[in-house]
Structure formats: C-alpha cells, structure tokens
Amino acid sequence: MPENKFKQQIANCTAEAFKVILPELFREKADLYLFDSVWLYEKIEVPKKPDMGNFALPLFEIAKQIGKNPVEVNKILTRAENKFVAEHEEYAHLSFSAAGGFNNARIKTEALAEETLPQILELDEDYGSSEEGKGEKIVIDFSSPNIAKPFGVGHLRTTALGHSLYRIFDKLGYKSVGINHLGDWGTQFGKMIVAFRKWGRHDDLKNDAVLKLYDLYVKYHKEEEKDPVLADEARAAFKKLEMGEHDEAHLWNLFKEVSLDAFKETYKMLGIHFDYYTGESFYNDKMPAVVERLKKAGLTRISQDALIVDLDRFGLPPCIISKADGATLYATRDITGVLYRWETFRFRKALYVVGTAQRDHFKQVFKVIELLEEAENVPPEKRCSQNLEHIEFGWIKFNDKTMSTRKGNIILLDDVIEKAITLAREKIIEKNPDLDTIEQTARQIGIGAVLFADMSARRMKDINFDWDVVLNFEGETGPYLQYTHARLASLLRIYGKDVPVDINYSLLNRSEEHRVIDLLYKFPEVITDAARDYEPYLIGSYLLDLAGAFNKVYQRKDETGRIDKIISDDAELTSARMALVKAVKIVIQEGLYLMGIEAPDEM
Ligand code: ARG
C-alpha cells in the first residue's frame, strides 16, 4: 500500500497529541502507552459517510487499553490535535473533530484539490493503481460453464464478478490469472455420446450446436426412463471415453470444440479474456497421483465401496474421492486443481467465484487440502490451504415472462445480452437519432446495463433483474453512469482546449465541488476496499455517488436562479472547473472499466 500523504500527516498529528495527553490521563505510567504514528496509520479508516470527514480513527481499542471511556478520550484528544495543528503551519489544512468514539479528520478542500486533481490529470487511467500486489499472483476461477449445455444466466454472476475482480487485482499490482474451469468431464458425457449416436447428426453441429446438443441430452433423459438399457450403454461409453478410445474421444472433442466456440463468442462480446481454459478434463492424468497422496497421508477410507475422506468431525459430509468403479468426481478434480495451481502459480490467493449452492463442496475441498498439508507436515510458509477463498454470491432472478426459456428452464445469456442491446438501441434512437455509432454504443450500453445490474448489490444479496430498472438512464444503473460520462466528454469537446494542470484550485470553492473533490480523493481507497471484500459493488456504489455529486455541480444554480454554467466567460474559473470535469470523467471511466464496463464518449 503506497503511503497516503494526508493520512500520514493525520497520524503524525494524532501521535503528537497523544504524547501531550497521555501524561495528563495517566500521570505515573504514561510511557506504557505509546501510540506512535506508524501504529496509528494502520488504524485510520475512511469513514463511510461523507459528513464524517476524510479519515476517522476509531478510539475503542485505544480507550480500552488505557482503561478510559472512548468518548472522553476523544474530547481530550481532539482538543490536543487542533492545538497542535494551530501551532504548526505545515498542518494548517487539517482539522479534527469528535463524533462519539470516532476521531474524525478533515482536510481543507483546497489542499485536497491541489493534491488530487493534478495527480488524476497526469496519471489518467493509472490514478488509483498501486504496487500493493507486486510480485504476487491472484488466481481467479470464474465463469466456468459446462460444455454441451447452453451458457445460461445462471453463469452471469460468476462471469461478471470474476472478471471485475480480475481487473481490480490487476490494478493493485497483482498478477491476475483467470482460469475457466470448464465443466467438460463426468458421466454425463457417456450419455451425450449415446444420445448423439442415436438421434444426432453431424449437421447439427454447424449452427446452434450447443442448443442442439442440449436437446439431445434432454431427450436422452426422457428415453432413459422408458428404456433403462440406455443407462448401461452410457456407462460403457463413458468408460471408453475414460480409456481414451478413439471414437468416443473424437465425439467428446467435437462437443467441446463447438461449445468453446460458442462460449468464446459470448466472452468476446463481453470483453472477457481468460489466461487458461483448463477444464475438469485437464486434471484427468493428474488425479491418480493425488489419490495416491491422499491414501498415503492416511486420510482416506473405503465406505460402501467408494474411497472417501471422512469429514464428519468438521460437520461436513464425506468427500468422495472415487467411486466403486474407480471413477473420479467433481471434488477429486477440484482437489487436484488446487494442488496443480499451487505448484504452478504459488498464488497469494486462489479465488473460486461460484454460487452459494456449492458452499459445502468448497468447504470439503479446502478441508481436504488442509488435512493433506497437515498430514504431510508441509512447513507453514509452503501451505496453500490458508490462501483459498470461495467467493460466494446469491441468486439472480429474471422476472421476465417474455424471455422464458427456449430450453427447459434455462434463460440464455446470449438472449439477455441481445435483448439489452435491442432496448438500448431503441433508447438511443429516441434520444440521439443522429449518433454515428448507434450500433457500437447500443452494445456498450446494453452490456453495461446487464453487468452493472449484476454488481448493483453486495454479492451475497439476491438480485432481481428488471429491464425497466436496469436500463433507466436516470436510475442507479450502468447507463446512468455511462450517460454522465458522455456528458463530461461532451463538455470537454465543447471546451475544445487542453485542460491545464496548474490552475487556481481555490476557485473550486462551492460545497458541491467540495463533495466531488472528497470523492475523487477517495477512489484509490475504494479500490482497495473492493479487493479486500471481493466486492465490485463498492466501486459501483462509489461511482453512483460521484456521478450524483458531479450532477449537482452541473445543475447548480446561481443567486438569480440561473444554471451556473461550467463553461463561462471567466477563463480562469472555467479552466478550474474543466479540470474537475476531466478528473471526474477519468475516474468514472476507470471505475467502469474495473467493473468490466465500457464508457462511450457519446450516446
Ligand atoms: N462448472 C461448474 C458449474 O457450472 C462450476 C465450476 C466452478 N469452478 C470449480 N473449480 N469448481 O456449476
């Protein structure tokens, strides 16, 4: 984490104030309680509410240590801090106030503006980047649809969240590694092979192949109920596939190819890139060694002819490693995957962006890894079990009868994207029929609406997806942010000159402008918070605040009730305001980028 100048100054003032007040509070043992600036720096937070100042130090822990009431300590501390500030010119831009147990610090806007705006204008999209993660890797397993099945909205959240986390960690200097753990192995492919041989044609694989394969799969299940012999055939086919027999492998490869082609189209549309497409089958030749390791470590036992790891004492169902016929399972491949990724990447964290429904699965997998490392006496610094995180999320509900479901209960992601683009196109044509780039802009806005909606709440919350809401240009939506961005871009076009960096920042002296500057200053901290909590939502909600604050500047009226225009005859004032405009534009664009969303200059 790069050192934050103002935060450091606040820590210094607070440390100095403690030096003064501790002897008063504790005549005899004052030197026992030394809260130095390094220690304080780590304790200082960014408050959630803007009226709490730019930084806040919670005093509860400190007060407890010195056995005093935090509110009392705060009163005395604040007085000492402000006295110290008054005596030291170089801290004149700081002021402290007490709010219950929180010691709040405010930075004068002019100082904030002078520090923040030139930084943003110079760094441009790199504002907020850091080297926090330098030399460390974050492995992100996300999206991971199943082949020969359509890519449904069920996989939208993992795709959107995972991709956003990928960009967020990259921004913080980590090397993000995106892995698509395709569901491309398992007994269902025996069924697929049987179904394809019985009812499929190679022509089916030319257009809409994935849908046609899925049709076959659905048909198979209907027929199997009438004719149980099919199940034996399917088992036999899977066995052959596992043994690598040519014909079965050939068909499976075809299924995989056509599925990947279709998935990659969707990813391309969304601007998503994966570093590796290593699906479940990738671990086939790596599993036997892992099964041996588990056995050798004494973790396994036989139960009903299956090889399992008993996890009863951890309140978890047993983890089945292989079945009576030797077939491995989803969990076996994930256990192998963890060990492979650890060997390959030595990650700082491995994230699994997968819905809540698989909570037990990941608990089991992570527990088995932990037990294995324990049993093998792996030295603590070489263990990975502490670095594994299941990034869970709630459901997304589509209350849309018109879309339901070409296939069983699956709403296709492609259909959702297409509908979003269509609706966005209609809106653009209504508002701005002369726009040259209607198609491209409709795509950016449609996709922006879908992605933003997906990250419009903390990830554990369920999302209700409602078309009227997500595409509302005035609501708390992606298109609203894109619209604000386009408005900023248009101001810059109208201004038509380069925005100078050395402007008179004291001219940005309205309360509306203060609010914008406070927020701009906060952006780097918001990114760190989003990474820490694995919550792209925090960036989205910050951007809504920022856009809202800017729109207040934009719509501000002067004493006579007329709009106080950003571009006026006063050149000095105009350039100061245009610096603000440009800075807000940069931050909105970059914030949207971190959420995987594009920001058109015109719409
Ligand atoms: N293919 C799985 C599904 O669609 C998701 C895989 C998630 N990743 C993993 N390593 N298990 O439910």
Residues whose N, C-alpha, C, O or C-beta is under 5 A from the ligand:
A	BS01	LIG	D141 S144 P145 N146 H181 L182 G183 V354
